[in-house]
Structures are given as C-alpha cells and as structure tokens.
C-alpha cells in the first residue's frame, strides 16, 4: 500500500513539474506586439504641402552655415547625416493650432525628430519634439519612436522596420496634443497641467509658446521625409 502511495505521489510531483515547465516556457514566449500601417496622404485645399516646389526653398539649416546637409527632390526630404546634430527649419511661416501629417523612413540605428511650435534659434528648448528613431519592436520609453521626447512615453512602439515608411499625425489645439503613429493613437496629452520643468526642459511645457516653427533634426544619421503636410485649425 505504502509503495502504491509513494508511486502516486511521485507521479503527481512529476506531472506538476512538467506542467510548471510548460507554463514557464509559455510565459517566456514573446508576446505579440501591435503592428501599424501608415495613414494615407491627406488631400484637400486646406492642406499645405511643406515640401512642394514653391515651399522647398524655405527649409534652412538654422544651426550653422553648412549648406549640403539635405536635399529636397521629387517631394522627398533627404537628410544625409553629418558630423554633429543640426536643425532644419521651415522659415516661411509659424504655426499655432494645426494637424500635421509626416511620413518618414530611417537608416539603421538612425535618430531624428519632428519639432513643432519651436524657435529656430533654440529648437531643443524652444518647442517640442516627437522622436523619430530606428527601434522596431523595442519597448516604448520616453525617448522611443512616437514619444514626446524626454517627456511622455507612447502607449505602444508602432515604428516599422528599418527602411520602411512610417506616418505621424500630430495635432496641436491650444494645450492639447495628440500623436498617431502608423494609424494608432499613442499620445493624448494636456500640456496645461505640466506646470513644472520635466525632462530636458528648463521651462514648464505649460509656459512654452503655442506658436512656432516646424523643424526637422539632422542627428548625424541618414533619414528621409515625405508628405510633410499641415492644416491650420
């Protein structure tokens, strides 16, 4: 009798151990991650194309006198990548409340950013940045793709693999900021409650000007932008 009980206990323990091992293996299996698809280029007379032939000449390197850091050809804004970070501003006009559609692709390990409501003389501290980064399938953080750089982590990292086109749809209305990455809304922020300095900012975001320029970052890496479209609200 004791032998049978001992065998039963042994079998039970073995089965439990096997089940635990399978359960642990299942837990360690990579969980599925959401995949986004770039949204379509907007149409309509209310949309301003910042890369059109008549607007291309208004993009300027505002960091120094170096001229050959980018080109705009056939509607594609190509940042070549250089020896240190620079900023390229659309100087024709400043924007306050708007919706902006931007498409981009990055080279391996590339880093860039879309700045808005910013000061071309001080893009980093004068306005806000939505991060552009080659970080497909990495965990989101405050410096990952779609983040309000150094401030707010996106709900998901929806960046596409290296070399594929992505879309950002960025909307600013008063103190309200929304960011949609490849069709998924990942940020929805009330900037008016940010009354203390956060992250890289010396000035609280609630106190930043609500009017400023669009700036693209040359972070020493090769990056392409297209369909930089903006609609005033």
N, C-alpha and C positions, 0 to 999 in steps of 0.2 A: 504493500500500500504506500509506504513511505517513498519507495522508488518511483511509483507512478506519479505521486505528488511532485517529487523532485523534477521529473521529466517535464511535467506540465508547467512548472514554474520556469524551467529553463527555456522551454519553447515560447512561453509568454514574453519573457525578457528578450529573447532573440527577435521575436516579431515586433516588439516595441522599438528595439534598437534599429531594426530595418526601416520601420515606418518613420522614425525620427530622422534617420539619414536621408530618406527620400524627401521628407518635408523640408529639411535643411537645404537639400540640393535645389528644391523648387524655389525656396526663398532667395537663394543666391542667383537664380536665373535672372538675367537682365529684364527689367520690366519694360513693356512697350512705351515708347515716347511719341508724343503727337508730331505729326508732320504737317507743315503748312504749304500752301500754294500761293505764289504771288498774285496779288489782285491786279485787275486789268487797268490799263492806262485810262484815266478819266477823259471824258470828252465834253464839249460844250464851250460856248463863247466866254463863260465866266472864268475859265481856267487859263492861267498864264503859264506858258512854257518857258522856263528859265534857260533852256538850252537851245532855243530856236536861233535861227541865223541872226535875227535882229537883236537878240539878247546875249549872244555868246561873248561879245566884246566887253560886257560889263563885269565879267568874272576877273578878279585881280588877286595876285599874290599880295597879301597885306602884311607879310612878315618881314620881307627884305626885298632887295632889288632883283633877285634871281627870276628870270623870265621863263625858262624852259622846264618848269616842273609839271606842266599839264598841257593837254590839248583838248579841244572840242571838235570832233569830226563826225559828220553824219549823225548828229544828235547824241553822241556818246562822249561823256566827260571822262578822260583817261588821266589819272594821276600816276606819274611814272615812278614815284618813290625816290627819295634822295638821302642826303647825309644827316638831316635833322628835321624835326617837325616844323611844318609851315601851315598857314591858313589861307584859304582862297575864298574870297567874299564876293557875293553878288552886290555890287555897289550901286546899282541903278536905283534901288528902292528899298525902303524898310517896310516891315510888315508887323501888324499887331495881332488881330484875330484872324485865323486862317485855318484851312485844311491843306495839307501838303502831301503829295504822292511822290515817292522817291523809289527808284529801282537801282540796285547795285549788285556787283559781284566782286569777290576778293580773291587775291592770290593766296598761296599757302602762308599761314600764320599772319596774314595781313591785319592791320589795325587802322581804323579811320573813324570818322564821326560826322554826324549831321548836326550842326549848331543852328540855333534859331533864336530870334529876339535878342541878338547879341551885338556887341560893339566890335567892329572890325579892328579897332585899335587894341582891344583886350578880349579876344574871343573866349578865353578859358574862364575868366571871372565875370565877364560882362553879360553872359547869357547861358543858355542850357544846351546840353548835347545828348543826343541819342546815339549810343555806341554802335559802331559797325566793326565786326570782328569775325575772324575765321575760327569759329568754335562750335561747329556742327556736333550735336548730340552731347555737348558738355553740360554740366549742371549750371542753371542760371545763377547769376550773382549780380551785385550792383555795378559790375564792370563788364558784363557779358553783352552779347548782341541784344538790342532792344531795350537795354537799361537806360534810365535817366542817369547818365554817367556819374558814378560815385555817390548816388543818392538813393535810387529806387530799383529794386530787383524785379525783372519781369516775371509774370506768372509762369511762363514756360520759355525755354530757349527754342525758338522756331527757326533758327538760321538754317539755310540749305547747305549742302556740301560745297567744298571749295570749287570755285569756278562756275557755280550755278547762280542764276539771277534770283534776287530777293526783292521784296517790296516792303516799304514802310509807309503807313498812312498816319500822319501826325496831325492832330487837331489841337489848336490853342484857342480858347474862348475865355476871355477875362483871366481868371486864375485856374481854369480847368484845363488839364492836359490829358489827352488820350493818345495811346500809341497802339497801332495794329501792325503786327508783323506777319507777313505772308498769310493774311486773312484772319488771324487770331488776335483779339484784343488782349494785350499783355500788361498794359499800364492804364490806370484810370485814377488821376491824382487831383487833389485840391491843393494847389500851391499856396493858397492864402493861409493855411494853418502852419506852414513852415516858417515860423517867426524867429527861429534861432538858426545860426550857421550850422550847416550839415555838410559832411564830407569835405570836398575840396574847397567849398565856397566860404569866403570870408564874410559875404553878405547873405542874410537870410533870403531864401528864394521868394518869399512874400514881398520883399522890398526891391527885387530886380525890376527894371523897366519892362513894361508889357509891349514895347515896340522895339524892334531891332532888325538886324540883317540876317540873311541866310549865309552860312559859312560851311565849307567842306574842309575836312582836315587831311593834310598830307602828313602821315605819320611814318614816313620813310619806306612805305610799302606800296606795291602796285595795286590800285583799286580802280574800278570802273563804275560810273554812274550814268543812268539814262532816265528819261521821263521825269525830270525834276519839275513837277507841275504844282502850282499853288493857286488856291481860290480864296479870295478875301471873304470874311464872314461879317 
